[in-house]
Amino acid sequence: MSGHSKWATIKHKKAATDAKRGALFTKLIKEITVAARSGGNPEINPKLRVAIDHAKEASMPSDNIERAIKKGTGELPGVSYEEMTLEGYGPGGVAIYVELLTDNKNRTSSEVRNLFSKKGGNMAGAGSVSWIFEKKGYIDVSKSTIDEDKLMSIVLDAGAEDIIVEDSEFGVKTAPQDFYKVKKALEDNKIKIESAELTMLPKNTVKLAGDDAKKVLDIVSSLEEHEDVQNVYANFDVPDELLT
């Protein structure tokens, strides 16, 4: 799990400082627009609530968020995006699951296939790797913030499934429906959260080192930079020094 935890925390911090903020905002607007198709009220649309949280974490202006919601509900004109997933393998046999939003599935599939091939991976059929991942809430809390017993008492009472002890963080795992309840319990107790997300956690991981580890991080980073890619999930476990 350490690979996922560290990678998620780094991405979260980068989102606030990355010079490519415009590209990030474009992805977040897509996420909000598609989520808002099911209703523009985040209190009764969990998917929209998650999308808005992502936008706020990236310091997106509230006007941008409101416009994206209105495009999704049809109050404003906008591009029609379709959701799709693609699956494949990276160097070392690492499973990679990609969530995308696109206005042209054929173009996007071709571009992602080429990217996999160029970076030493290969695409696979639907269902080939999706079974390795499960939808969960995952919240990172620094060990310097709270001791394990106190954290456990707070989050288990709120409905968390488990606490994963990492080198410098605790990872709090929840069922998707309990994610916000656990997150709120931490916030109510003034516990600083390093990152919090609804994500796809791997049921097993592939331990890598050396060139294979670097190649996997390269293919994951390259996929994340593609304009139609919303999320990339992979079951790698690589040395911490490569994740800085």
Contacts in CASP RR format, 6 or more apart in sequence:
PFRMAT RR
TARGET T0000
AUTHOR 0000-0000-0000
METHOD contacts of the structure
MODEL  1
MSGHSKWATIKHKKAATDAKRGALFTKLIKEITVAARSGGNPEINPKLRV
AIDHAKEASMPSDNIERAIKKGTGELPGVSYEEMTLEGYGPGGVAIYVEL
LTDNKNRTSSEVRNLFSKKGGNMAGAGSVSWIFEKKGYIDVSKSTIDEDK
LMSIVLDAGAEDIIVEDSEFGVKTAPQDFYKVKKALEDNKIKIESAELTM
LPKNTVKLAGDDAKKVLDIVSSLEEHEDVQNVYANFDVPDELLT
1 164 0 8 1.000
1 166 0 8 1.000
1 171 0 8 1.000
1 201 0 8 1.000
1 205 0 8 1.000
1 237 0 8 1.000
2 166 0 8 1.000
2 167 0 8 1.000
2 237 0 8 1.000
2 240 0 8 1.000
3 205 0 8 1.000
3 236 0 8 1.000
3 237 0 8 1.000
3 238 0 8 1.000
3 243 0 8 1.000
4 138 0 8 1.000
4 199 0 8 1.000
4 201 0 8 1.000
4 202 0 8 1.000
4 205 0 8 1.000
4 235 0 8 1.000
5 138 0 8 1.000
5 140 0 8 1.000
5 164 0 8 1.000
5 166 0 8 1.000
5 169 0 8 1.000
5 171 0 8 1.000
6 166 0 8 1.000
6 240 0 8 1.000
6 243 0 8 1.000
7 220 0 8 1.000
7 243 0 8 1.000
8 138 0 8 1.000
8 140 0 8 1.000
8 195 0 8 1.000
8 197 0 8 1.000
8 199 0 8 1.000
9 140 0 8 1.000
9 169 0 8 1.000
9 194 0 8 1.000
9 195 0 8 1.000
10 243 0 8 1.000
10 244 0 8 1.000
11 195 0 8 1.000
11 224 0 8 1.000
12 57 0 8 1.000
12 194 0 8 1.000
12 195 0 8 1.000
12 197 0 8 1.000
13 195 0 8 1.000
15 24 0 8 1.000
15 57 0 8 1.000
15 58 0 8 1.000
16 57 0 8 1.000
16 58 0 8 1.000
16 59 0 8 1.000
18 24 0 8 1.000
20 225 0 8 1.000
21 58 0 8 1.000
23 225 0 8 1.000
23 227 0 8 1.000
24 58 0 8 1.000
25 55 0 8 1.000
25 58 0 8 1.000
25 60 0 8 1.000
25 64 0 8 1.000
26 227 0 8 1.000
27 101 0 8 1.000
27 227 0 8 1.000
27 229 0 8 1.000
27 230 0 8 1.000
28 51 0 8 1.000
28 54 0 8 1.000
28 55 0 8 1.000
28 58 0 8 1.000
28 60 0 8 1.000
28 68 0 8 1.000
29 55 0 8 1.000
29 64 0 8 1.000
29 67 0 8 1.000
29 68 0 8 1.000
30 81 0 8 1.000
30 101 0 8 1.000
30 230 0 8 1.000
31 51 0 8 1.000
31 54 0 8 1.000
31 55 0 8 1.000
31 101 0 8 1.000
31 230 0 8 1.000
32 48 0 8 1.000
32 51 0 8 1.000
32 52 0 8 1.000
32 55 0 8 1.000
32 65 0 8 1.000
32 68 0 8 1.000
32 69 0 8 1.000
32 72 0 8 1.000
33 68 0 8 1.000
33 69 0 8 1.000
33 71 0 8 1.000
33 72 0 8 1.000
33 78 0 8 1.000
33 81 0 8 1.000
34 72 0 8 1.000
34 81 0 8 1.000
34 83 0 8 1.000
34 101 0 8 1.000
35 45 0 8 1.000
35 47 0 8 1.000
35 48 0 8 1.000
35 50 0 8 1.000
35 51 0 8 1.000
36 45 0 8 1.000
36 48 0 8 1.000
36 51 0 8 1.000
36 68 0 8 1.000
36 69 0 8 1.000
36 70 0 8 1.000
36 71 0 8 1.000
36 72 0 8 1.000
36 73 0 8 1.000
37 72 0 8 1.000
37 73 0 8 1.000
38 45 0 8 1.000
38 47 0 8 1.000
38 48 0 8 1.000
39 45 0 8 1.000
39 48 0 8 1.000
39 73 0 8 1.000
40 48 0 8 1.000
40 69 0 8 1.000
40 72 0 8 1.000
40 73 0 8 1.000
41 48 0 8 1.000
42 48 0 8 1.000
42 49 0 8 1.000
42 52 0 8 1.000
43 49 0 8 1.000
48 69 0 8 1.000
49 180 0 8 1.000
50 198 0 8 1.000
52 65 0 8 1.000
55 64 0 8 1.000
55 65 0 8 1.000
55 68 0 8 1.000
56 65 0 8 1.000
67 76 0 8 1.000
70 76 0 8 1.000
71 77 0 8 1.000
71 78 0 8 1.000
72 78 0 8 1.000
79 103 0 8 1.000
80 103 0 8 1.000
81 101 0 8 1.000
81 102 0 8 1.000
81 103 0 8 1.000
82 101 0 8 1.000
82 102 0 8 1.000
82 103 0 8 1.000
82 105 0 8 1.000
83 99 0 8 1.000
83 100 0 8 1.000
83 101 0 8 1.000
84 99 0 8 1.000
84 100 0 8 1.000
84 101 0 8 1.000
84 102 0 8 1.000
84 105 0 8 1.000
84 108 0 8 1.000
84 109 0 8 1.000
85 97 0 8 1.000
85 98 0 8 1.000
85 99 0 8 1.000
85 100 0 8 1.000
85 126 0 8 1.000
85 130 0 8 1.000
86 98 0 8 1.000
86 100 0 8 1.000
86 109 0 8 1.000
86 112 0 8 1.000
86 123 0 8 1.000
87 95 0 8 1.000
87 96 0 8 1.000
87 97 0 8 1.000
87 98 0 8 1.000
87 123 0 8 1.000
87 124 0 8 1.000
87 125 0 8 1.000
87 126 0 8 1.000
87 127 0 8 1.000
87 128 0 8 1.000
87 129 0 8 1.000
87 130 0 8 1.000
88 95 0 8 1.000
88 96 0 8 1.000
88 97 0 8 1.000
88 98 0 8 1.000
88 116 0 8 1.000
88 121 0 8 1.000
88 122 0 8 1.000
88 123 0 8 1.000
88 124 0 8 1.000
88 125 0 8 1.000
88 128 0 8 1.000
88 129 0 8 1.000
89 95 0 8 1.000
89 96 0 8 1.000
89 121 0 8 1.000
89 122 0 8 1.000
89 124 0 8 1.000
89 129 0 8 1.000
90 96 0 8 1.000
90 116 0 8 1.000
90 119 0 8 1.000
90 120 0 8 1.000
90 121 0 8 1.000
90 122 0 8 1.000
90 215 0 8 1.000
90 216 0 8 1.000
90 219 0 8 1.000
90 234 0 8 1.000
91 120 0 8 1.000
91 121 0 8 1.000
91 208 0 8 1.000
91 211 0 8 1.000
91 212 0 8 1.000
91 215 0 8 1.000
91 216 0 8 1.000
91 219 0 8 1.000
92 206 0 8 1.000
92 208 0 8 1.000
92 212 0 8 1.000
92 216 0 8 1.000
93 206 0 8 1.000
94 206 0 8 1.000
94 208 0 8 1.000
94 216 0 8 1.000
94 234 0 8 1.000
94 235 0 8 1.000
94 236 0 8 1.000
95 129 0 8 1.000
95 132 0 8 1.000
95 133 0 8 1.000
95 202 0 8 1.000
95 206 0 8 1.000
95 234 0 8 1.000
95 235 0 8 1.000
96 116 0 8 1.000
96 129 0 8 1.000
96 219 0 8 1.000
96 220 0 8 1.000
96 223 0 8 1.000
96 232 0 8 1.000
96 233 0 8 1.000
96 234 0 8 1.000
97 129 0 8 1.000
97 130 0 8 1.000
97 132 0 8 1.000
97 133 0 8 1.000
97 200 0 8 1.000
97 232 0 8 1.000
97 233 0 8 1.000
97 234 0 8 1.000
98 112 0 8 1.000
98 223 0 8 1.000
98 229 0 8 1.000
98 231 0 8 1.000
98 232 0 8 1.000
98 233 0 8 1.000
99 229 0 8 1.000
99 230 0 8 1.000
99 231 0 8 1.000
99 232 0 8 1.000
99 233 0 8 1.000
100 108 0 8 1.000
100 112 0 8 1.000
100 228 0 8 1.000
100 229 0 8 1.000
100 230 0 8 1.000
101 228 0 8 1.000
101 230 0 8 1.000
102 108 0 8 1.000
102 228 0 8 1.000
108 228 0 8 1.000
111 226 0 8 1.000
111 228 0 8 1.000
112 123 0 8 1.000
112 223 0 8 1.000
112 226 0 8 1.000
112 228 0 8 1.000
112 229 0 8 1.000
113 123 0 8 1.000
115 219 0 8 1.000
115 222 0 8 1.000
115 223 0 8 1.000
115 226 0 8 1.000
116 122 0 8 1.000
116 123 0 8 1.000
116 219 0 8 1.000
119 215 0 8 1.000
119 218 0 8 1.000
119 219 0 8 1.000
119 222 0 8 1.000
120 215 0 8 1.000
120 219 0 8 1.000
121 219 0 8 1.000
132 202 0 8 1.000
132 203 0 8 1.000
132 204 0 8 1.000
132 235 0 8 1.000
133 200 0 8 1.000
133 201 0 8 1.000
133 202 0 8 1.000
133 203 0 8 1.000
133 233 0 8 1.000
133 235 0 8 1.000
134 200 0 8 1.000
134 201 0 8 1.000
134 203 0 8 1.000
135 176 0 8 1.000
135 198 0 8 1.000
135 199 0 8 1.000
135 200 0 8 1.000
136 161 0 8 1.000
136 173 0 8 1.000
136 174 0 8 1.000
136 175 0 8 1.000
136 176 0 8 1.000
136 198 0 8 1.000
136 199 0 8 1.000
136 200 0 8 1.000
136 201 0 8 1.000
137 173 0 8 1.000
137 174 0 8 1.000
137 175 0 8 1.000
137 176 0 8 1.000
137 179 0 8 1.000
137 196 0 8 1.000
137 197 0 8 1.000
137 198 0 8 1.000
137 199 0 8 1.000
137 201 0 8 1.000
138 171 0 8 1.000
138 172 0 8 1.000
138 173 0 8 1.000
138 174 0 8 1.000
138 196 0 8 1.000
138 197 0 8 1.000
138 198 0 8 1.000
138 199 0 8 1.000
138 201 0 8 1.000
139 155 0 8 1.000
139 171 0 8 1.000
139 172 0 8 1.000
139 174 0 8 1.000
139 179 0 8 1.000
139 182 0 8 1.000
139 183 0 8 1.000
139 186 0 8 1.000
139 193 0 8 1.000
139 195 0 8 1.000
139 196 0 8 1.000
140 169 0 8 1.000
140 170 0 8 1.000
140 171 0 8 1.000
140 172 0 8 1.000
140 193 0 8 1.000
140 194 0 8 1.000
140 195 0 8 1.000
140 196 0 8 1.000
141 151 0 8 1.000
141 169 0 8 1.000
141 170 0 8 1.000
141 171 0 8 1.000
141 172 0 8 1.000
141 186 0 8 1.000
141 191 0 8 1.000
141 192 0 8 1.000
141 193 0 8 1.000
141 194 0 8 1.000
142 168 0 8 1.000
142 169 0 8 1.000
142 170 0 8 1.000
142 192 0 8 1.000
142 194 0 8 1.000
143 168 0 8 1.000
143 169 0 8 1.000
143 170 0 8 1.000
144 168 0 8 1.000
145 191 0 8 1.000
145 192 0 8 1.000
146 170 0 8 1.000
146 191 0 8 1.000
148 163 0 8 1.000
148 165 0 8 1.000
148 170 0 8 1.000
151 163 0 8 1.000
151 170 0 8 1.000
151 172 0 8 1.000
151 191 0 8 1.000
152 163 0 8 1.000
154 185 0 8 1.000
154 186 0 8 1.000
154 189 0 8 1.000
154 191 0 8 1.000
155 163 0 8 1.000
155 172 0 8 1.000
155 174 0 8 1.000
155 182 0 8 1.000
155 185 0 8 1.000
155 186 0 8 1.000
157 185 0 8 1.000
158 178 0 8 1.000
158 181 0 8 1.000
158 182 0 8 1.000
158 184 0 8 1.000
158 185 0 8 1.000
159 174 0 8 1.000
159 175 0 8 1.000
159 178 0 8 1.000
159 181 0 8 1.000
159 182 0 8 1.000
160 172 0 8 1.000
160 173 0 8 1.000
160 174 0 8 1.000
160 178 0 8 1.000
160 182 0 8 1.000
161 173 0 8 1.000
161 174 0 8 1.000
161 175 0 8 1.000
161 178 0 8 1.000
162 172 0 8 1.000
162 173 0 8 1.000
163 170 0 8 1.000
163 171 0 8 1.000
163 172 0 8 1.000
163 173 0 8 1.000
164 170 0 8 1.000
164 171 0 8 1.000
164 172 0 8 1.000
164 173 0 8 1.000
165 171 0 8 1.000
167 240 0 8 1.000
169 194 0 8 1.000
172 182 0 8 1.000
172 186 0 8 1.000
173 201 0 8 1.000
174 182 0 8 1.000
176 198 0 8 1.000
179 196 0 8 1.000
179 198 0 8 1.000
183 193 0 8 1.000
183 196 0 8 1.000
186 193 0 8 1.000
187 193 0 8 1.000
199 231 0 8 1.000
199 233 0 8 1.000
200 231 0 8 1.000
200 233 0 8 1.000
202 233 0 8 1.000
202 234 0 8 1.000
202 235 0 8 1.000
204 235 0 8 1.000
205 235 0 8 1.000
205 236 0 8 1.000
205 237 0 8 1.000
206 235 0 8 1.000
206 236 0 8 1.000
206 237 0 8 1.000
207 237 0 8 1.000
207 238 0 8 1.000
208 216 0 8 1.000
208 236 0 8 1.000
208 237 0 8 1.000
208 238 0 8 1.000
209 238 0 8 1.000
209 239 0 8 1.000
213 236 0 8 1.000
213 238 0 8 1.000
213 239 0 8 1.000
213 242 0 8 1.000
214 242 0 8 1.000
216 234 0 8 1.000
216 236 0 8 1.000
216 238 0 8 1.000
217 236 0 8 1.000
217 238 0 8 1.000
217 242 0 8 1.000
217 243 0 8 1.000
220 232 0 8 1.000
220 234 0 8 1.000
220 236 0 8 1.000
223 229 0 8 1.000
223 232 0 8 1.000
224 232 0 8 1.000
END
